[in-house]
Amino acid sequence: MLASYRVRLPIPNGQTAGGWRGRASELGFVQAIPDSVPKPMLQVADVQQQLLCGETSIMRQIVIRFLCLCAVSWSLQIPELTADEDRGSPGQQVKITSLDSIRPADINVSLIPRLPTVNVAVYLAETADQPHGYATAHANLVASFVEARRIFARAGINLKLEFVRRVQVPESWLEVQANAVTGIPAPLDLNAYLGYRKAKWTLTKRARHIFERIIERAPENHRTIYLLYLNEVRMAYFDRTDSQQPMIKSIPTGGLSLPAYLFESRIPQRIRGVITLCKQSGRHGRTIAHELGHKLINVSHEYGEIHPQFEVRGEGGLMLYGKGTEIPSGIEGRWHRERLHQSPFLYHLNQSGDRVWNPDYKEHGHYYDPLYGKHVVRFGVMTDECHSEHSEVQTKTPALAPLAPAYCSEVPPGFREQFDVGLSE
Ligand SMILES: [Zn+2]
């Protein structure tokens, strides 16, 4: 049996599709094929650049929809850092300055006393020749932050602005492929959050290097949210539109929150609060709040009865694509507000004025992390232990232990082969 894949990859300038074929074996989903099956041949059949801009983009809706389906496994070959980028030649040193036109103390004066608080810091990446748009249109940035803060204040949370800094970087750093996926495919009906665990998103080496260079070291790095503005941040995902022809795609994003439910501990703890945004001008407070929601509520696109693997667009909820800003509570609200208040990024001040941080994740922050107790929603197929060597989802997650593996008995012979899509005669 010979397997054939159709894969869409962004081809770097100056390279041909043929040049990428040799790297096929490095793709994660190829590795997922059982040893008993002859290694597949990968065809780089199509090369496509797609644009994804703004919350209302149709393409964005489609992309997120497929992300939510979350039968993903890939490892995208990423260009390595050049020697100059890695060392930082004299002309490419990271240079950080404060944006004095924005005074956090003035903005924080309206924080609500005694509410749990999240510290948020902002970096505007730019080059010596091209200042970031918000460096001059700072009023737009402030308005966006205040709008996001208002959304979270309604859910009983303060967003405190720590600082806004300009960071001068090599021009090449302004565009980055954020992630690779190193796991294995999941069947389409598997619970989306368990599918995310199997997909094993990780930062690319290049993204990690850039984020670590920009975010300055501080004692509470890992408890701070960093809004990092770049020009283009690309996100790789596995498109399962055609279950028989899975394709790898990488697309630009307007915002990417790099949440724990996708990355768990595969993002260095010191920089786990990073959120990338690609915006030069205008107000976008709802986008900031939405990305903060991914990080702080630690959920994908979902709302009410809408499970994350299906509908992602609608009105009402902050975590859907639309104009909604609600962070609902209770089981009917999928525990969003409760999960928000349990975020490890929150603290309150004790009587001495010292910060008391929320407890940290117990299992690296996956959706069913025991930190959340009953504040989880179970849906879809909750176990794949019959057809996966990755049954640690069951065994290592006490919250899932009571779930009966009834699904297993319904799995027909050969199911494993069926969801190893891409295999064909
Ligand atoms: Zn989102």
Residues whose N, C-alpha, C, O or C-beta is under 5 A from the ligand:
A	BS01	ZN	none
